[in-house]
């Protein structure tokens, strides 16, 4: 019941990062997300996954996103559908992951 209730709540606005991310980092993150093909599963801005079992990424905490992507790339995180990420995320450098995480963390899904 708790999970059903929480799922019914609208997404919250991302909390501003202090200090804010460098605009060049945000732009690099968007470019890396698109060039790696992340949008084919997670949607154009990580806010409209193509399958209901794929996670929404937009607006999540940058540190969490970077840790999750790194753990998948290093095959430390192998639970759930993480294995589906191995082919894509293995191409991502540490810099790509940091930039993608920064970009995704700033996308506001609260109006959806």
Secondary structure, 3 states (H helix, E strand, C coil): CHHHHHHHCCCCCCCCCCCCCCHHHHHHHHHHHHHHCCHHHHCCCCCCCCCCCCCCCCCCCHHHHHHHHHHHHCCCCCCCCHHHHHHHHCCCCHHHHHHHHHHHHCCCCCCC
